[in-house]
Amino acid sequence: MKLRRPRRPQDFRLADSAQQIVGGFLLAGPFVVTEEVWTLAGNMHDLQALAIVAIVFTIGYAALYKADTTRDADDEQEVAGIPIRFISLMLVTFGSVTILALLFGAPETFLEPETNGEFAEVTFKAVAVGSVFSVIGAATADSIFAK
């Protein structure tokens, strides 16, 4: 008879975030500098942008804990009941798109807003669109290179 050891939380390491960052930046780059994304964002309603954010969270969670059968959200280190790996994924996903957009000067290049609020709103929507692709890259890199 084999004794079962209690499962201990998987440690989340800095290397895991680094893998997510590489994947997130890799897939986000082409979408941040595409005029069509910024035009689309300018024509989106707020509710559409929020729905996209919800989709990004769903894709991220599913990619980390449903598609990868070797990982269990209940076995990971948590903050306020949320796995640290998932928190990192969301920060990387939205952060990489935002950083690239600002570094490339995409908002200033593609937008002619009438107010600062409109400028921020359209930038948020464009970041949401780009995050759909960034989350796929970040989660894939995290899963492929996981130990």
C-alpha positions in Angstrom: 0.0 0.0 0.0 1.4 3.4 -1.0 1.1 6.3 1.4 -0.3 9.5 -0.2 1.5 12.6 0.7 -0.5 15.8 1.1 -0.1 18.0 -1.9 1.7 21.2 -1.2 1.2 24.5 -3.1 3.2 24.9 -6.2 5.7 27.6 -5.7 5.3 30.6 -8.0 8.8 31.8 -9.1 10.1 34.9 -10.8 11.0 32.7 -13.7 7.2 32.0 -14.2 6.5 35.7 -14.5 9.4 36.1 -16.9 8.0 33.4 -19.2 4.6 35.1 -19.1 6.2 38.4 -20.0 7.9 37.0 -23.0 4.7 35.4 -24.3 2.6 38.4 -23.5 4.9 40.9 -25.2 5.4 38.6 -28.2 1.8 38.3 -29.1 0.7 41.8 -28.1 3.2 43.7 -30.2 1.6 43.4 -33.7 -1.8 44.4 -32.4 -0.7 47.5 -30.5 0.6 49.2 -33.6 -2.3 48.4 -35.9 -4.5 51.2 -37.0 -7.5 48.9 -37.3 -7.3 48.0 -33.6 -7.4 51.7 -32.6 -10.2 52.5 -35.1 -12.2 49.5 -33.7 -11.5 50.7 -30.1 -12.8 54.1 -31.0 -16.0 52.7 -32.2 -16.6 50.3 -29.4 -19.1 50.8 -26.6 -18.0 50.7 -22.9 -20.0 47.5 -22.4 -18.2 45.8 -25.3 -14.8 46.7 -23.7 -15.9 45.3 -20.4 -17.1 42.1 -22.0 -13.7 41.7 -23.7 -11.9 42.2 -20.3 -14.2 39.4 -18.9 -13.3 37.2 -21.9 -9.6 37.8 -21.3 -9.9 36.8 -17.6 -11.8 33.6 -18.7 -9.3 32.7 -21.3 -6.4 33.2 -18.9 -8.0 31.1 -16.2 -9.0 28.4 -18.6 -5.6 28.2 -20.2 -3.8 28.0 -16.8 -6.1 25.6 -15.0 -8.5 23.9 -17.4 -6.3 23.3 -20.5 -3.3 22.3 -18.4 -4.4 19.2 -16.5 -1.2 19.1 -14.5 -2.1 22.3 -12.7 -4.7 22.9 -10.0 -5.7 26.3 -8.8 -6.4 25.0 -5.3 -2.8 23.8 -5.0 -1.2 27.1 -5.8 -0.1 30.0 -3.6 -2.9 32.5 -3.2 -3.5 36.1 -2.3 -7.1 36.8 -1.1 -8.1 33.4 -2.5 -6.8 34.1 -6.0 -3.8 32.1 -7.3 -0.6 34.2 -7.6 0.1 32.7 -11.0 -3.3 34.0 -12.3 -2.7 37.5 -10.8 0.7 37.6 -12.5 -0.9 36.5 -15.8 -3.5 39.3 -15.7 -0.9 41.9 -14.7 1.4 40.8 -17.6 -1.5 40.5 -20.0 -2.8 44.0 -19.6 0.6 45.5 -18.6 2.4 44.3 -21.7 -0.2 45.8 -24.0 -0.3 49.1 -22.1 3.5 49.4 -22.0 3.9 48.7 -25.7 1.1 51.1 -26.7 2.8 53.9 -24.7 6.3 53.1 -25.8 5.3 53.0 -29.5 3.3 56.2 -29.0 0.3 54.4 -30.5 -2.4 56.6 -28.8 -0.8 59.8 -30.1 -0.4 58.3 -33.5 -3.9 56.9 -34.1 -6.1 59.1 -31.9 -7.4 62.6 -32.3 -9.5 62.9 -29.1 -11.4 65.9 -28.2 -10.8 65.4 -24.4 -8.3 63.6 -22.2 -11.1 61.4 -21.0 -11.9 60.3 -24.5 -8.2 59.7 -25.1 -7.9 57.4 -22.0 -11.2 55.6 -22.8 -10.2 54.7 -26.3 -6.7 53.6 -25.1 -8.3 51.4 -22.5 -10.5 49.8 -25.2 -7.5 49.2 -27.5 -5.6 47.7 -24.6 -8.5 45.4 -24.0 -8.5 44.2 -27.6 -4.7 43.7 -27.6 -5.0 41.8 -24.3 -7.0 39.0 -26.0 -3.9 38.1 -27.9 -1.4 38.8 -25.1 -3.2 36.5 -22.6 -2.9 33.6 -25.1 0.8 34.2 -25.5 1.5 34.7 -21.8 -0.6 31.6 -20.7 0.9 29.4 -23.4 4.5 30.4 -22.4 3.7 29.8 -18.8 2.3 26.3 -19.5 4.9 25.2 -22.0 7.9 26.1 -19.9 6.4 25.1 -16.5 8.3 22.5 -14.5 
